[in-house]
Amino acid sequence: MNYIKKNISLIFIIGLALLCFFLYFINSSGYPFVDTDETKFVCIAKDMLNYRDWLNIKLNGNIIYYIPPLFFWIINLSCMLFGKINTEIVRLPVSIITLLSVIFLYFGVQKILTKIYALIISLIMATCLGIVVLSRLATIDIFYVFFTMMTILLSYLAIFSKNENYSYRYWMAIYIFAGLSVLSAGLFGALTSFIAIILMHIFSGNLKEIFKPKNILPGLFLFMIIVIPWHIYMYCTHGNIFIKEYLQSYNFIKYSSLKNSLIVIGLFLLGFSPWVFSFLWILGRKFKDIISSVIAYFKDNSQDKLKEKWKKLSLSEKFVSLNTIVFFTSLIFAIFYGAKYTYLILFLIFPSSCISGYFWWEYLIKKQHDKSIFFATIIPNLILIICSITGLFGHNILNKWLFQGLNHLLIPLVIIFFVIPVISIFAVLLKSRLTAFMANLILMISLSLVITPGIFNFITINSGENDLISFAQGANEDNAALSAFIPSEKYSIMYYYDKPVKFYDNKNIDLLRKYLADNPYTYVIVEIKDMWDIDNNNIKYLLLDAGKRYSLIQYLPQNQIIKEDTQEPEVIVY
């Protein structure tokens, strides 16, 4: 017992590491690259590795000016260490960074509050749907969350630190991680965190701390050392076009639109599952108190008065207040720019976990918020139970297409969405608080182990990505040129085909006719729904392969006649 007390932090860290292993690492190679940003980023990393050009970000032979290189350096480091490039090796750095995010979150919070409180927050963040899903994809989002989270977390430590030497070290680390964030995800990496840091210091009455020469001068120097070299190289190499393209991607004037803002909120609510209901329920009940408290707090806004009010708050109140500032600052950025920048939405999970963790800590330790947790548990779990029961009769009630490719997951889904919610409901009814909390963890572990690879494979099959992979690999084997007449550039073709791919407007039938005649040996990918227009326009082609959504065709000369096989089939008598 004494050993456990002395080594409780080590036990918690080992437990978190094991949890993360099940959530992020297992089955990470069980599905191909998903043709969204993942395949795009992997294509860039592949070109960087093949051409040994570590500074210019290239995709399909074209330079992209607005994406910084740090993510691709780390991905290629993983590939060089293992001597090859595949799904497991490329996704490994993302899984490791997610694991480090959870571990460092625990370390940071336990320095401010208690170890139990830090563990609860880390468990909540680790098991959020958005974190689990994106930790399994080789995208830039998790890297942004990690570096920006570290910037904010170190700011918390600097605010709470009473040791000048420690405070100075925290400030140096803040600037270092801010620089790495910019080198990973661009200007938002520093802008969001620096605005949040300024607001936090205004709230705590310590605004002068930011502008102390001993903090800001060496800090900015470290920040510039990290950020400036790549930007200077790009400007010297490409001139004003780099500045124009780079800044244009961060349009600080254009608002995303109400529709996109609603999508942002919806994506956050989905990404913060299964903890989102408790977060919304408690936040909704406390919203009036929060607004009135903020107004009263800033009624006298001089820094001296704010500092006095700050001192009167408890540690937990201070911590929740700072996270509330970070949450709403980040939410404004995410809403303003819409769903284009997924990492801005994903970052909201960090402050939300810290806020939710406070109320779950009070529920578990202080036995408070029974009513809030009751309703926040009953409602979503009843929805899951209804979905599981409906799933058993899905072939009669729902569109059969919904289950096409997911039949093998139907029974596991029904079990997970029925058994675990039933346990969770009974736990809150019987006030078994730890069981109610653990049910959410078990739910996410089950989904990660059983469902995630199947869902990703379902996406790749029904989106036609498997067709594109097959066509690209076939063109490589035949050493044939490859082009695509499809609505948008598909990065799967770029990754699995060893040469640059030409993309054309799939609605321009005359262009397709001319292109086939001018390039008789080129393999051409078209959408199956376009085949009707192709046939109606009397375009002669040879069908090489047909998939779920796409076909592979080649030019058929007018004088070439394909004879129909009129021979009677051989009758075999047994």
C-alpha positions in Angstrom: 0.0 0.0 0.0 2.9 2.4 0.8 4.5 1.5 -2.5 1.4 2.4 -4.4 1.1 5.8 -2.6 4.8 6.6 -3.3 4.5 5.6 -6.9 1.0 6.7 -7.7 2.1 9.0 -10.5 4.1 6.2 -12.2 1.1 3.9 -11.9 -1.2 6.5 -13.5 1.3 7.2 -16.3 1.6 3.5 -17.1 -2.2 3.2 -17.1 -2.6 6.1 -19.4 0.1 4.7 -21.8 -1.7 1.3 -21.9 -5.0 3.0 -22.6 -3.5 5.1 -25.4 -1.9 2.0 -26.9 -5.4 0.4 -27.2 -6.9 3.6 -28.5 -4.4 4.8 -31.0 -1.9 2.1 -32.0 -3.7 -1.3 -32.5 -5.0 -2.0 -36.0 -3.5 1.3 -37.4 -2.4 -0.6 -40.5 -5.7 -2.4 -41.0 -7.0 0.1 -43.6 -5.5 2.1 -46.5 -4.8 5.8 -46.5 -8.1 7.7 -46.4 -8.6 9.9 -49.4 -9.1 13.2 -47.5 -6.3 15.2 -46.1 -4.4 12.1 -45.0 -3.6 10.9 -48.5 -2.8 14.5 -49.5 -0.3 14.9 -46.7 1.2 11.4 -47.3 1.7 12.3 -51.0 3.6 15.5 -49.9 5.7 13.4 -47.5 6.4 10.8 -50.2 7.5 13.5 -52.8 9.7 15.1 -50.1 11.4 11.8 -49.4 11.8 10.8 -53.0 13.2 14.1 -54.3 15.1 14.9 -51.1 13.7 18.4 -51.2 13.1 19.1 -47.5 12.0 22.7 -47.8 9.6 23.0 -50.8 6.2 21.4 -50.1 5.2 19.7 -53.4 2.1 17.9 -54.4 1.8 16.2 -57.8 4.7 18.3 -59.1 3.2 21.7 -57.9 4.6 23.8 -55.0 2.2 24.5 -52.1 3.2 27.7 -50.3 0.9 27.7 -47.3 1.8 24.4 -45.6 4.8 24.5 -43.3 7.2 21.5 -43.3 7.6 20.2 -39.7 4.9 17.6 -40.0 6.5 16.1 -43.1 9.9 16.1 -41.6 8.7 14.0 -38.7 6.8 11.6 -40.9 9.8 11.2 -43.2 12.1 10.7 -40.1 9.8 7.7 -39.2 10.1 6.3 -42.7 13.9 6.7 -42.8 14.2 5.0 -39.4 12.2 2.0 -40.6 13.6 2.0 -44.2 10.2 2.0 -45.9 6.9 3.9 -46.2 3.5 2.3 -45.4 0.4 3.0 -43.5 1.6 1.8 -40.1 5.0 3.7 -40.3 3.4 7.0 -41.5 0.7 6.9 -38.9 3.1 6.0 -36.0 4.3 9.6 -35.3 0.7 10.8 -35.1 -0.1 8.1 -32.5 3.0 8.8 -30.5 2.3 12.6 -30.5 -1.3 11.8 -29.3 0.2 9.7 -26.5 2.6 12.5 -25.5 -0.3 14.9 -25.4 -2.2 12.8 -22.9 0.9 12.2 -20.7 2.1 15.8 -20.7 -1.5 17.0 -19.9 -1.4 14.8 -16.8 2.1 16.1 -15.8 1.0 19.7 -16.3 -2.3 19.6 -14.5 -1.0 17.6 -11.5 1.6 20.3 -10.9 -1.3 22.8 -10.5 -4.0 20.7 -8.8 -4.2 17.1 -7.6 -3.0 13.8 -9.3 -6.6 12.4 -9.3 -7.9 15.6 -11.0 -5.1 15.4 -13.6 -5.8 11.8 -14.3 -9.6 12.4 -14.8 -8.8 15.3 -17.3 -6.3 13.1 -19.2 -8.7 10.2 -19.4 -11.4 12.5 -20.8 -9.2 14.0 -23.5 -7.7 10.6 -24.4 -11.0 9.0 -25.1 -12.7 11.8 -27.1 -14.0 10.6 -30.4 -12.2 13.3 -32.3 -8.9 12.5 -30.7 -9.3 8.7 -31.2 -10.2 9.1 -34.9 -7.6 11.6 -35.9 -4.9 9.9 -34.0 -5.3 7.1 -36.5 -4.8 9.3 -39.6 -1.6 10.8 -40.8 -2.9 14.4 -40.7 -1.5 17.7 -39.3 -4.4 18.1 -36.8 -3.0 16.2 -33.9 0.4 17.9 -34.3 -1.3 21.3 -34.0 -3.2 20.2 -30.9 -0.1 19.0 -29.2 2.1 22.1 -29.8 -0.7 24.6 -29.1 -1.8 22.6 -26.0 1.8 22.6 -24.7 2.0 26.4 -25.3 -1.2 27.0 -23.3 -0.4 24.4 -20.6 3.0 26.0 -20.0 1.3 29.3 -19.7 -0.9 27.9 -16.9 2.3 26.7 -15.2 3.9 30.1 -15.6 0.8 31.9 -14.1 0.6 29.5 -11.1 4.3 29.3 -10.5 5.7 31.1 -7.5 9.3 30.4 -8.4 11.0 33.0 -10.6 13.4 30.5 -12.1 10.7 28.1 -13.0 8.5 30.8 -14.4 11.4 32.0 -16.6 11.9 28.4 -17.9 8.2 28.1 -18.6 8.2 31.3 -20.6 11.1 30.1 -22.8 9.3 26.8 -23.4 6.1 28.7 -24.3 7.9 30.5 -27.1 9.6 27.3 -28.3 6.4 25.4 -28.6 4.6 28.4 -30.2 7.4 28.4 -32.8 7.0 24.6 -33.4 3.2 25.1 -33.7 3.7 27.7 -36.4 6.2 25.5 -38.2 3.6 22.7 -38.0 0.3 24.4 -38.8 1.1 28.0 -39.8 0.2 31.3 -38.2 -2.8 30.0 -36.3 -0.4 28.0 -34.2 0.9 31.2 -32.5 -2.0 33.6 -33.1 -4.7 31.6 -31.2 -2.4 30.7 -28.3 -0.9 34.2 -27.9 -4.3 35.9 -27.9 -5.5 33.4 -25.3 -2.3 34.0 -23.2 -2.9 37.8 -23.2 -6.5 37.4 -22.1 -5.5 34.9 -19.4 -3.0 37.4 -18.0 -5.5 40.2 -18.1 -7.9 38.1 -16.2 -5.3 37.2 -13.6 -4.1 40.8 -13.3 -0.5 39.8 -14.5 -0.4 41.4 -17.9 2.9 43.0 -17.2 4.4 39.5 -16.8 4.2 39.0 -20.6 6.1 42.1 -21.4 8.9 41.7 -18.9 12.2 42.1 -21.0 13.7 39.0 -19.4 10.8 37.0 -20.7 9.8 38.5 -24.0 13.3 39.3 -25.5 14.9 35.8 -25.2 11.5 34.2 -25.8 11.0 36.1 -29.1 14.6 35.2 -30.1 13.9 31.5 -29.6 10.6 31.8 -31.5 12.3 33.5 -34.4 15.1 31.0 -34.6 12.5 28.3 -35.1 10.1 30.1 -37.3 12.1 32.5 -39.5 14.7 30.3 -41.4 12.1 28.4 -43.4 10.0 31.5 -44.1 13.1 33.4 -45.3 14.2 30.5 -47.5 10.8 30.4 -49.1 10.7 34.1 -49.7 14.2 34.2 -51.1 13.4 31.2 -53.4 9.9 32.1 -54.5 9.6 35.9 -53.9 6.3 37.7 -53.4 4.2 34.7 -54.6 5.1 32.9 -51.4 4.0 35.9 -49.3 0.8 36.2 -51.3 -0.2 32.5 -51.2 0.9 32.1 -47.6 -1.0 35.0 -46.2 -4.0 34.5 -48.5 -4.7 31.2 -46.8 -5.1 33.0 -43.5 -7.7 35.5 -44.6 -8.3 37.5 -41.5 -11.2 39.5 -43.0 -13.5 36.9 -44.6 -16.1 35.4 -42.3 -16.9 31.7 -42.9 -20.7 32.0 -43.0 -23.4 30.9 -40.6 -23.8 27.5 -42.2 -20.1 26.7 -41.8 -20.2 28.0 -38.2 -23.0 25.6 -37.4 -21.0 22.8 -39.0 -18.1 23.8 -36.7 -20.2 23.5 -33.6 -21.6 20.2 -34.9 -18.2 18.8 -35.5 -17.0 19.9 -32.1 -20.0 18.2 -30.4 -19.3 15.0 -32.3 -15.6 15.1 -31.7 -16.1 15.6 -27.9 -18.3 12.6 -27.6 -19.0 10.7 -25.3 -18.3 13.5 -22.8 -20.1 16.3 -24.7 -23.5 15.7 -23.0 -22.1 16.2 -19.4 -20.1 19.2 -20.7 -23.2 20.9 -22.3 -25.6 20.0 -19.4 -23.3 21.4 -16.7 -22.3 24.4 -18.9 -26.0 25.1 -19.6 -26.9 25.0 -15.9 -24.0 27.2 -15.0 -24.2 29.6 -18.0 -26.1 32.4 -16.2 -23.7 32.2 -13.2 -20.7 32.3 -15.5 -21.9 35.4 -17.3 -22.9 37.2 -14.1 -19.6 36.2 -12.5 -17.6 37.5 -15.5 -19.4 40.8 -15.5 -18.9 41.2 -11.8 -15.3 40.2 -12.1 -14.5 42.8 -14.7 -16.7 45.6 -13.2 -13.5 47.2 -12.0 -11.0 46.4 -14.7 -7.8 47.9 -13.3 -5.0 45.3 -13.1 -4.5 45.8 -9.4 -8.2 45.1 -8.6 -8.2 42.1 -10.9 -5.1 40.8 -9.3 -6.8 41.0 -5.8 -9.9 39.2 -7.1 -7.7 36.6 -8.7 -6.0 35.9 -5.4 -9.3 35.2 -3.7 -10.2 32.4 -6.2 -9.5 28.8 -5.3 -7.0 26.9 -7.4 -9.7 24.9 -9.1 -11.7 28.1 -9.9 -8.6 29.7 -11.3 -7.9 26.7 -13.5 -11.5 26.4 -14.8 -11.6 30.2 -15.5 -8.4 30.0 -17.6 -9.7 27.1 -19.5 -12.9 28.9 -20.2 -11.0 31.8 -21.6 -9.0 29.4 -23.9 -12.2 27.6 -24.9 -14.1 30.7 -26.0 -11.0 32.2 -27.7 -10.5 29.0 -29.7 -14.2 28.7 -30.4 -14.3 32.2 -32.0 -11.3 31.3 -34.2 -12.9 28.0 -35.2 -16.3 29.6 -36.0 -14.8 32.5 -37.8 -12.8 30.3 -40.2 -15.4 27.5 -40.5 -14.7 23.8 -41.0 -11.8 24.4 -43.4 -9.2 24.1 -40.6 -10.1 21.0 -38.7 -7.3 21.4 -36.2 -8.9 24.6 -34.9 -12.0 22.6 -34.0 -10.0 19.7 -32.6 -8.1 21.9 -30.3 -11.4 22.8 -28.5 -11.2 19.4 -26.9 -8.3 20.4 -24.7 -9.9 23.2 -22.7 -13.3 21.3 -22.8 -11.6 18.3 -21.2 -10.2 20.5 -18.5 -13.5 22.1 -17.8 -15.5 18.8 -17.9 -12.8 17.2 -15.7 -13.5 19.6 -12.9 -17.2 18.7 -12.8 -16.5 14.9 -13.1 -13.9 15.3 -10.3 -16.5 16.9 -8.1 -19.0 14.2 -9.1 -16.5 11.4 -8.3 -14.7 12.8 -5.2 -17.1 15.3 -3.7 -20.3 13.5 -4.8 -21.8 16.6 -6.4 -23.7 17.2 -9.7 -25.7 14.0 -9.4 -28.7 15.4 -11.3 -26.6 16.8 -14.1 -24.6 13.7 -14.6 -27.8 11.6 -14.4 -29.5 13.4 -17.3 -26.2 13.7 -19.2 -25.8 10.0 -19.0 -29.4 8.8 -19.5 -30.1 10.7 -22.7 -27.1 9.7 -24.9 -27.2 6.1 -23.6 -30.9 5.7 -24.4 -30.1 7.0 -27.9 -27.3 4.3 -28.3 -29.6 1.6 -27.0 -32.3 2.6 -29.5 -29.7 2.6 -32.3 -28.5 -0.9 -31.3 -32.0 -2.3 -31.3 -32.8 -0.6 -34.6 -29.5 -2.1 -36.0 -30.8 -5.6 -35.4 -33.7 -4.9 -37.8 -31.7 -2.6 -40.0 -32.2 -4.6 -43.1 -36.0 -4.1 -42.8 -36.1 -0.5 -41.5 -33.1 1.3 -43.0 -31.7 1.5 -46.4 -29.7 -1.6 -47.2 -26.9 0.5 -48.6 -26.1 1.7 -45.0 -25.1 -1.8 -44.0 -23.3 -2.7 -47.2 -19.7 -3.4 -46.2 -20.6 -3.2 -42.5 -22.4 -6.4 -42.0 -19.5 -8.0 -40.2 -19.6 -5.1 -37.7 -23.4 -5.2 -37.1 -23.2 -7.7 -34.1 -20.2 -6.0 -32.4 -21.9 -2.6 -32.8 -25.2 -3.9 -31.3 -23.3 -5.4 -28.4 -21.2 -2.3 -27.7 -24.1 0.1 -28.1 -26.4 -2.0 -26.0 -24.4 -3.6 -23.2 -22.2 -0.6 -22.2 -25.0 2.0 -22.2 -27.2 -0.4 -20.1 -24.3 -0.7 -17.6 -23.8 3.1 -17.6 -27.5 3.8 -16.9 -27.6 1.3 -14.0 -24.4 2.9 -12.7 -25.9 6.4 -12.4 -29.2 5.0 -11.1 -27.4 3.1 -8.4 -24.9 6.0 -7.9 -22.0 3.8 -8.7 -20.0 6.9 -9.8 -16.7 5.2 -10.8 -18.6 2.7 -13.0 -20.5 5.5 -14.7 -17.2 7.2 -15.5 -15.4 4.0 -16.6 -18.3 3.1 -18.9 -17.3 5.9 -21.2 -13.7 4.7 -21.3 -14.8 1.1 -22.1 -17.1 2.4 -24.8 -14.3 4.3 -26.6 -11.8 1.4 -26.2 -14.3 -1.0 -27.7 -15.1 1.4 -30.6 -11.4 1.9 -31.3 -10.4 -1.7 -31.3 -13.5 -3.2 -33.0 -15.1 -0.5 -35.1 -12.4 2.0 -36.3 -10.7 -0.1 -39.0 -14.0 -1.4 -40.3 -15.4 2.1 -40.5 -12.4 3.4 -42.4 -12.5 0.4 -44.8 -16.2 1.1 -45.3 -15.4 4.7 -46.3 -12.6 3.7 -48.7 -14.8 1.1 -50.4 -17.9 3.1 -50.8 -16.1 6.3 -51.8 -14.4 4.5 -54.7 -11.0 4.9 -53.2 -10.2 1.2 -53.6 -11.0 1.5 -57.3 -8.5 4.4 -57.6 -5.8 2.5 -55.7 -6.3 -0.5 -58.0 -6.2 1.6 -61.2 -3.1 3.5 -60.1 -1.3 0.3 -59.2 -2.3 -1.3 -62.5 -1.0 1.6 -64.5 2.3 1.3 -62.6 2.6 -2.4 -63.4 1.8 -1.7 -67.1 4.1 1.3 -67.2 1.3 3.3 -68.7 0.6 7.1 -68.4 -2.4 7.9 -66.3 -5.0 10.7 -66.4 -8.3 11.4 -64.6 -11.5 13.0 -65.8 -13.2 13.3 -62.4 -14.8 16.2 -60.4 -11.8 16.8 -58.1 -8.2 15.7 -57.6 -8.0 12.4 -55.8 -4.8 12.1 -53.7 -5.0 8.3 -53.7 -4.2 8.2 -57.4 -1.2 10.5 -56.7 0.1 8.4 -53.9 -0.2 5.0 -55.5 0.9 6.1 -59.0 4.6 6.8 -59.3 4.4 9.8 -61.7 2.5 13.1 -61.8 -1.2 12.6 -62.7 -3.1 15.0 -64.9 -6.7 15.9 -63.9 -9.3 17.3 -66.2 -12.9 18.5 -66.1 -15.1 15.4 -66.2 -18.0 17.4 -67.8 -16.1 18.4 -70.9 -16.9 15.4 -73.2 -15.3 17.0 -76.2 -12.0 17.4 -74.3 -12.2 13.7 -73.3 -12.8 12.7 -77.0 -9.8 14.7 -78.2 -7.6 13.6 -75.3 -8.3 9.9 -75.9 -7.5 10.3 -79.6 -4.3 12.3 -78.9 -3.1 9.9 -76.1 -4.0 6.4 -77.4 -1.9 4.6 -74.9 -2.9 6.5 -71.8 -5.1 5.0 -69.1 -7.9 7.3 -68.2 -10.0 7.2 -65.1 -13.7 8.4 -65.4 -16.7 8.3 -63.1 -19.2 5.5 -63.8 -22.1 8.0 -63.9 -20.3 9.8 -66.8 -20.3 6.6 -68.9 -23.8 7.3 -70.2 -22.7 10.7 -71.6 -19.5 9.1 -73.1 -21.6 6.4 -74.8 -24.2 8.9 -76.1 -21.4 11.0 -77.6 -20.2 8.0 -79.6 -16.7 8.0 -78.0 -15.0 4.8 -78.8 -13.2 3.3 -75.8 -11.8 0.1 -74.4 -13.0 -0.7 -70.9 -10.0 -1.9 -68.9 -11.5 -2.1 -65.5 -14.7 -1.1 -63.7 -15.1 -0.4 -60.0 -17.8 0.8 -57.6 -17.7 4.5 -58.6 -14.9 4.7 -61.3 -13.9 3.0 -64.5 -10.6 2.7 -66.3 -10.7 3.2 -70.0 -8.4 3.6 -73.0 -8.6 4.9 -76.5 -10.1 2.5 -79.0 -9.1 3.2 -82.7 -12.0 3.5 -85.1 -10.7 0.8 -87.4 -10.3 -1.7 -84.5 -13.2 -4.1 -84.4 -13.9 -6.2 -81.3 -15.6 -9.4 -82.4 -18.3 -10.8 -80.3 -17.7 -14.3 -79.0 -20.5 -16.2 -80.7 -19.1 -19.7 -80.1 -21.4 -22.0 -78.2 -20.1 -22.8 -74.7 -18.7 -26.3 -74.2 -21.1 -28.6 -72.5 -19.4 -30.5 -69.7 -21.2 -33.6 -68.5 -20.4 -35.0 -65.1 
